[in-house]
Amino acid sequence: MRTALLQSSGRPGCTAENLKVLDEAAGRAAAAGAGLLAAPEMFLTGYAIGDDIARHAEPADGDSADAIAEIAGRHGLAIAYGYPERADGAVFNSAQLISADGTRLANYRKTHLFGCFERDHFTPGERAVVQADLDGLTVGLLICYDVEFPENVRAHALAGTDLLLVPTAQMHPFQFVAESMIPVRAFENQMYVAYVNRVGQEGELEFVGLSALAGPDGVARARAGRGEELVVADVDPAFLAASREANPYLKDRRPGLYGAVVRSPDSP
């Protein structure tokens, strides 16, 4: 499946303008033959918008979800995007996947919040693995900091995720995550990982770009630079199957030895 990564911060604080940016990018992605377009963390509203996060938060089935479903249907491709979700009296940092026919396939709430800013504005999600079937691929969702915990990605690998979508707001000076960690995560877990970043300055934050689609061989099929960009690459199920057959990591695991991984540091 051809996959397009939209590296952009849109217009922080303006949902309507960000829907226009997404619509234009969906047109370009469809013209390039993509069946899936992925946008960054909090793309719908902007990331560094402070207390406005709560004001802009919407339900998973809100007006913006309807607008994105219309965009997906009109251009004939699935869309994954980050947004602030209001539900159950709380606000979550969420990512949603909508199919080409406008169906809401999956909604994921970020489980590992980064820094005081996120902990002050969001409630952490409690579901580690959220997946959906998309054109025969098992697609999973994580958000930014989540992918930096190897347990999260391994849980997806064990659940059969083929393509892991990671909407991201990765800032300076942590660009090594995009450059080095993402290809390693793809290799050690035998999956494709699409890491889709914001870019440019937002308040005091400088987002580094460097979005990538990494394959199970640890090679980036597409890599963006430091500016606004749409990059496209293919997720190949046949290559993934062959790579999994050749790589023994998942088969050679010895889970009985790994109890310390799930015990808290102060447990006996």
C-alpha positions in Angstrom: 0.0 0.0 0.0 1.4 3.3 -1.0 1.6 5.6 2.1 2.0 9.3 2.2 3.4 11.2 5.2 2.4 14.9 5.6 5.2 16.7 7.4 3.5 20.0 8.4 2.4 21.9 11.4 -0.4 23.5 9.5 -1.7 26.6 11.2 -1.7 26.2 15.0 -4.9 27.3 16.6 -7.0 27.2 13.4 -8.8 23.9 12.8 -10.5 25.2 9.7 -7.2 26.1 8.0 -5.7 22.7 9.0 -8.6 20.9 7.4 -7.8 22.8 4.2 -4.1 21.8 4.4 -5.2 18.2 4.9 -7.5 18.4 1.9 -4.8 19.7 -0.3 -2.3 17.1 0.8 -4.9 14.3 0.3 -5.3 15.5 -3.3 -1.5 15.3 -3.9 -1.2 12.0 -2.1 -4.0 10.4 -4.1 -2.5 11.7 -7.3 0.7 9.9 -6.3 -1.2 6.7 -5.9 -1.3 6.6 -2.1 -4.0 4.7 -0.3 -3.2 6.2 3.0 -2.2 9.7 4.2 -0.8 10.2 7.7 -0.6 13.6 9.4 1.3 14.5 12.6 0.4 14.6 16.3 -2.3 17.2 17.1 -2.4 18.2 13.5 -6.0 19.2 13.6 -5.4 22.1 16.1 -1.7 22.6 16.6 0.4 21.2 19.5 1.9 24.2 21.3 -1.4 26.1 21.8 -1.5 25.9 25.6 -4.9 26.2 27.3 -6.6 26.5 23.9 -6.2 22.7 23.6 -9.3 22.2 25.8 -11.3 24.8 23.8 -10.5 23.0 20.5 -11.0 19.5 21.8 -13.7 17.4 20.0 -15.3 14.0 20.3 -13.9 11.3 18.1 -17.1 11.5 16.0 -17.3 15.3 16.0 -17.6 17.8 13.2 -13.9 17.6 12.2 -14.1 13.8 12.0 -17.0 14.2 9.6 -15.1 16.7 7.6 -12.1 14.4 7.3 -14.3 11.5 6.4 -15.6 13.6 3.5 -12.1 14.5 2.4 -11.1 10.8 2.6 -14.1 9.8 0.5 -13.6 12.5 -2.1 -9.9 11.7 -2.7 -10.3 7.9 -2.2 -7.7 7.3 0.5 -7.6 6.6 4.2 -6.4 9.3 6.5 -4.8 9.1 10.0 -4.4 12.4 12.0 -3.7 13.6 15.5 -6.2 15.8 17.5 -7.3 16.6 21.0 -10.2 14.3 21.9 -12.9 15.3 24.4 -14.5 12.3 26.1 -15.8 11.3 29.5 -15.1 14.7 31.0 -11.4 14.5 30.0 -9.1 15.6 27.1 -6.9 13.0 25.4 -4.0 13.4 22.9 -5.5 11.1 20.3 -5.0 9.8 16.8 -7.8 8.6 14.5 -7.8 6.5 11.4 -10.6 7.0 8.9 -11.0 4.7 5.8 -11.5 5.8 2.2 -15.2 5.2 2.5 -15.4 7.5 5.6 -15.6 4.8 8.3 -13.8 5.6 11.5 -11.6 2.5 11.8 -9.6 3.2 15.0 -9.1 5.8 17.6 -6.0 5.7 19.9 -5.3 7.8 23.1 -1.6 8.5 23.9 -0.6 6.4 26.8 2.8 7.9 27.7 2.6 11.7 28.1 5.7 13.7 27.6 6.7 16.4 30.1 4.7 18.8 32.3 2.9 20.4 29.3 1.2 17.2 28.2 0.5 16.0 31.8 -1.1 19.4 32.5 -3.4 19.3 29.5 -4.2 15.6 28.8 -5.3 12.5 30.5 -3.3 9.4 29.5 -5.0 6.6 27.5 -5.2 3.1 28.9 -5.2 0.9 25.8 -1.7 -0.1 24.7 -2.6 -1.7 21.4 -5.2 -0.2 19.0 -5.4 -1.8 15.5 -7.5 -1.8 12.4 -7.6 -3.8 9.1 -6.8 -1.6 6.1 -6.6 -3.2 2.6 -5.4 -6.4 4.1 -2.8 -4.8 6.4 -3.0 -4.7 10.2 -2.4 -1.1 11.0 -1.6 0.0 14.5 -1.4 3.5 16.2 1.0 5.0 18.7 1.8 8.7 19.3 5.3 10.3 19.5 6.7 9.5 23.0 4.9 6.1 23.0 7.2 4.7 20.3 10.3 5.4 22.5 9.2 2.7 24.9 10.2 -0.6 23.3 7.5 -2.5 25.2 4.8 -0.5 23.3 6.2 -1.5 19.9 6.8 -5.1 20.9 3.2 -5.3 22.1 2.2 -4.3 18.6 4.5 -6.8 17.0 3.1 -9.6 19.1 -0.4 -8.5 18.2 0.4 -8.7 14.5 0.7 -5.1 13.5 2.1 -4.8 10.0 2.2 -1.0 9.7 2.6 1.2 12.8 1.5 4.8 12.3 3.1 7.2 14.7 1.8 10.8 14.5 4.6 12.9 16.2 5.6 16.3 17.6 9.3 15.6 17.8 11.3 18.6 18.9 15.0 19.7 19.0 17.3 18.3 20.4 15.7 14.8 20.2 16.1 14.2 16.4 18.1 11.0 17.0 14.7 9.4 17.6 13.7 10.1 14.0 17.1 9.4 12.6 18.1 6.3 14.5 15.5 4.8 16.8 12.6 4.5 14.3 14.5 2.3 11.8 15.7 0.1 14.7 12.1 -0.2 16.0 11.0 -1.3 12.6 13.8 -3.9 12.3 13.6 -5.4 15.8 9.9 -5.8 15.6 9.6 -6.7 11.9 7.1 -4.2 10.8 6.8 -0.9 8.9 6.9 2.2 11.0 5.5 5.5 9.7 6.8 8.4 11.9 5.1 11.6 10.9 6.4 14.8 12.4 5.6 18.4 12.8 8.0 21.0 11.5 9.2 24.5 12.3 8.8 26.8 15.3 5.8 26.8 17.6 6.3 29.0 20.6 9.5 27.9 22.3 9.5 24.6 20.5 11.4 23.7 17.3 10.0 20.7 15.6 12.7 18.9 13.6 10.8 17.2 10.8 12.7 14.1 9.5 9.5 12.1 9.0 10.2 8.6 7.8 8.7 5.4 6.7 11.0 2.6 7.9 10.8 -1.0 6.7 11.4 -4.3 8.6 15.0 -4.3 7.2 15.7 -1.1 9.2 15.9 1.0 6.0 13.9 4.2 5.6 11.9 3.9 2.4 11.2 7.7 2.5 12.7 10.4 4.6 11.7 14.0 4.8 14.0 17.0 5.5 13.4 19.9 7.9 10.7 21.7 5.9 7.1 21.3 4.9 6.9 18.2 2.8 4.8 15.3 1.5 6.8 12.0 1.1 5.5 8.8 -0.3 6.7 5.2 -0.1 5.3 1.7 -0.4 4.4 -0.8 2.3 5.0 -4.2 0.7 3.3 -7.2 2.3 5.3 -9.7 0.4 8.6 -8.1 1.5 7.3 -8.0 5.1 6.4 -11.7 5.1 9.8 -12.7 3.7 11.6 -10.5 6.2 9.7 -12.0 9.1 10.5 -15.5 7.9 14.2 -14.6 7.8 14.5 -12.6 11.0 14.2 -14.8 14.2 13.7 -12.1 16.9 10.1 -12.8 17.6 10.5 -16.6 17.4 13.6 -16.7 19.5 12.1 -14.7 22.5 12.1 -16.3 25.9 9.3 -14.5 27.7 9.8 -16.5 30.9 13.0 -14.5 31.5 11.5 -11.1 31.1 9.5 -10.7 34.3 11.6 -7.8 35.5 10.5 -5.8 32.4 7.0 -5.5 33.8 7.8 -5.1 37.5 8.0 -1.6 38.9 11.5 -0.6 40.1 10.6 -0.8 43.8 9.1 -4.3 43.5 11.0 -7.1 45.3 
